[in-house]
Amino acid sequence: MNKTIWLVVLIALVIGAIVYLQEPAQEVERVSPVVQKKNGIPAPELAGIAGYINTDGIKISDLIGKKVVLVDIWTYSCINCQRTLPYITMWYDKYKDKGLEIIGVHSPEFEFEKKYDNVKRATEKWGIKYPVVLDNDHATWNAFMNRYWPRKYLIDIDGYIVWDHIGEGGYEEAEKKIQELLEERMTKLGEKGEIPTEVSEVEAPKVNFRMIGTPELYLGYEFTRGNFGNKEGLPSGKEVKYSLPERFSANDVYLEGTWFVDKDHVRLVSDTGKVVLKYDAKNVNIVASGDPGSEITVNVDDQVIGTQKIDADDLYTLVDADYGQHTLTFDIKGPGFKLYTFTFG
């Protein structure tokens, strides 16, 4: 009887592990609960690092007994990651001389995010001065058993993960935990000084996730989550001539023109093209890139609101309006424009 029970438990554990491994990674667009571990678990080491920014090399093991460490797993074109960066850079400036080290683990979502120059440009854009490591093969991501962008882990002076947080939010709790761990560090090392006790105000975008009615939308035959309106679909590795229908369903992306369907994006082949989306949100962003000369003209609810050059692999904000239901249209000039995803705020 006991053997039977143990066999059932073992089978359940195996099935659970398979389901976990098959779940796709995702960006977190809602405020997620803070996870606090009373006793902590040993922090894994950084693994498979393909490049270093703001450092010649760094190891978590070298910081144990010396520093409190915040590990931030992010990727630069993720809007949810971007909205956390003002807080993280503030913490670094405020606490770096008090015993805090921050390591940005850049684990890419798209192929272009593996390029060193792209990540370096992003760190400069966001004023990141702390060490950033390129986790291009997700070896460190896997070592931390992570599944989300962004995710933060706090490691105490003894090398234990004692706090972690999935997604945006939790900033006040995070800073208070940093202060607590720095106090503990100072006591253990016999250092004198004062750790700030106030929580800093940060100028950063505030998002009402309850007011967003459109999910993140992905293009590409492998990345799509089904929110695509053209009847031709997204056939693998095919060049498709799309035409717009007379009516549009909410939260579905529609294309016009000739496009090549790649695994994580669609690329405009014809000289011109069009994208249409009925969405429910305040801000609209796209992850996109383009050849020199690529330009889009943005129209919301039949009103032109501006043009943008798409000349780098990055996230672009197209609309910053009021929460509500709107129709976005943008016309594209110049073949080579690549569209990866829509995100909202």
Buried (B, 14 or more C-beta within 10 A) or exposed (E): EEEEEEEEEEEEEEEEEEEEEEEEEBBBBEBBEBEEEEEBBEBBEBBBBBBBBBEEEBEBEEBBEEBBBBBBBBBBBBBBBBBBBBBBBBBBEBBBEBBBBBBBBBBBBBBBBBBBEBBBBBBEEBEBBBBBBBBBBBBBBBBBEBBBBBBBBBBBBBBBBBBBBBBBBBBEBBBEBBBBBBBBBBEEEEEEEEBEEEEEEEEBBEBEBEBBBBBBBBBBBEBBEEBBBBEBBBEEEEEBEBEBEEEBEBBBBBBBBBBBBBBBBBBBBBEBBBBBBBBBBBBBBBBBBBBEEBBBBBBBEEEEBEEBEBEEBBBBBBBEBEBEEBBBBBBBBBBBBBBBBBBBB
